[in-house]
Amino acid sequence: MENETQFLVKVKGHDKTGRTDVEIGVVAKKDMQGNLGNVQMKAVTKAKRRLTLSLCGLGWLDETEVETIRDARLANVKAETGEIIEIENPSPVNNTLWNHWISLCNRADKVNIKHANPDRVKVTEEDLIAAGKELRPLVEDAERQAAAENVNQDS
């Protein structure tokens, strides 16, 4: 299957015990600079890999898929127990930046825009700046729309 921006492959398989599963592989066409053949092959490979891992009981995301998940973070894990090891934030957020973030979140709340609620101790300045750059235009657009609606209602 495909649409204007993505190519999707669905694969079905089974193991020797009869357990069956279905998995998909989706690749954005822009990832391969428009080379449709490579897009199709990458989607097929991704779907087959996901199916194989799922049937083996290893159906978790790989590092290329983690990049596509919003707010995903790498974690240090103790191999023996699976426990996540907390590390100290290498660049804690300064007060000015944090106050700007809180102000932006308050504005977002007023216009019903959902946003992340990061932990100040764990979030880095880089991540908070990126979140702000993503949130600010959404808030500004919603504020403009709300102002325009108020003007139309007053006239």
Contacts in CASP RR format, 6 or more apart in sequence:
PFRMAT RR
TARGET T0000
AUTHOR 0000-0000-0000
METHOD contacts of the structure
MODEL  1
MENETQFLVKVKGHDKTGRTDVEIGVVAKKDMQGNLGNVQMKAVTKAKRR
LTLSLCGLGWLDETEVETIRDARLANVKAETGEIIEIENPSPVNNTLWNH
WISLCNRADKVNIKHANPDRVKVTEEDLIAAGKELRPLVEDAERQAAAEN
VNQDS
1 7 0 8 1.000
1 8 0 8 1.000
1 9 0 8 1.000
1 10 0 8 1.000
2 8 0 8 1.000
2 29 0 8 1.000
4 29 0 8 1.000
5 28 0 8 1.000
5 29 0 8 1.000
5 30 0 8 1.000
6 26 0 8 1.000
6 27 0 8 1.000
6 28 0 8 1.000
6 29 0 8 1.000
7 26 0 8 1.000
7 27 0 8 1.000
7 29 0 8 1.000
7 36 0 8 1.000
7 39 0 8 1.000
7 40 0 8 1.000
7 43 0 8 1.000
8 24 0 8 1.000
8 25 0 8 1.000
8 26 0 8 1.000
8 43 0 8 1.000
9 24 0 8 1.000
9 25 0 8 1.000
9 26 0 8 1.000
9 40 0 8 1.000
9 43 0 8 1.000
9 44 0 8 1.000
9 46 0 8 1.000
9 47 0 8 1.000
10 22 0 8 1.000
10 23 0 8 1.000
10 24 0 8 1.000
10 25 0 8 1.000
10 47 0 8 1.000
11 22 0 8 1.000
11 23 0 8 1.000
11 24 0 8 1.000
11 25 0 8 1.000
11 44 0 8 1.000
11 47 0 8 1.000
11 48 0 8 1.000
11 51 0 8 1.000
12 20 0 8 1.000
12 21 0 8 1.000
12 22 0 8 1.000
12 51 0 8 1.000
13 20 0 8 1.000
13 21 0 8 1.000
13 22 0 8 1.000
13 51 0 8 1.000
13 55 0 8 1.000
14 20 0 8 1.000
14 21 0 8 1.000
14 55 0 8 1.000
15 55 0 8 1.000
19 55 0 8 1.000
21 51 0 8 1.000
21 54 0 8 1.000
21 55 0 8 1.000
22 51 0 8 1.000
23 47 0 8 1.000
23 50 0 8 1.000
23 51 0 8 1.000
23 54 0 8 1.000
24 47 0 8 1.000
24 50 0 8 1.000
25 43 0 8 1.000
25 44 0 8 1.000
25 46 0 8 1.000
25 47 0 8 1.000
25 50 0 8 1.000
26 43 0 8 1.000
26 46 0 8 1.000
27 39 0 8 1.000
27 42 0 8 1.000
27 43 0 8 1.000
27 46 0 8 1.000
29 36 0 8 1.000
29 39 0 8 1.000
31 39 0 8 1.000
31 42 0 8 1.000
32 38 0 8 1.000
32 39 0 8 1.000
32 42 0 8 1.000
49 62 0 8 1.000
50 59 0 8 1.000
53 59 0 8 1.000
53 60 0 8 1.000
61 69 0 8 1.000
66 72 0 8 1.000
66 74 0 8 1.000
71 116 0 8 1.000
75 84 0 8 1.000
75 85 0 8 1.000
76 84 0 8 1.000
76 85 0 8 1.000
76 87 0 8 1.000
77 83 0 8 1.000
77 84 0 8 1.000
77 85 0 8 1.000
78 84 0 8 1.000
78 85 0 8 1.000
89 121 0 8 1.000
89 122 0 8 1.000
89 123 0 8 1.000
89 124 0 8 1.000
90 124 0 8 1.000
91 124 0 8 1.000
91 125 0 8 1.000
91 126 0 8 1.000
92 120 0 8 1.000
92 121 0 8 1.000
92 124 0 8 1.000
92 125 0 8 1.000
93 101 0 8 1.000
93 120 0 8 1.000
93 123 0 8 1.000
93 124 0 8 1.000
93 125 0 8 1.000
93 128 0 8 1.000
94 125 0 8 1.000
97 125 0 8 1.000
97 128 0 8 1.000
97 129 0 8 1.000
98 120 0 8 1.000
98 128 0 8 1.000
101 128 0 8 1.000
101 131 0 8 1.000
101 132 0 8 1.000
104 115 0 8 1.000
104 132 0 8 1.000
104 135 0 8 1.000
104 136 0 8 1.000
104 139 0 8 1.000
105 115 0 8 1.000
105 117 0 8 1.000
105 135 0 8 1.000
107 139 0 8 1.000
107 143 0 8 1.000
108 114 0 8 1.000
108 115 0 8 1.000
108 135 0 8 1.000
108 138 0 8 1.000
108 139 0 8 1.000
108 142 0 8 1.000
111 139 0 8 1.000
111 142 0 8 1.000
111 143 0 8 1.000
111 146 0 8 1.000
112 142 0 8 1.000
113 135 0 8 1.000
113 138 0 8 1.000
113 139 0 8 1.000
113 142 0 8 1.000
115 131 0 8 1.000
115 135 0 8 1.000
116 131 0 8 1.000
118 127 0 8 1.000
118 128 0 8 1.000
118 131 0 8 1.000
END
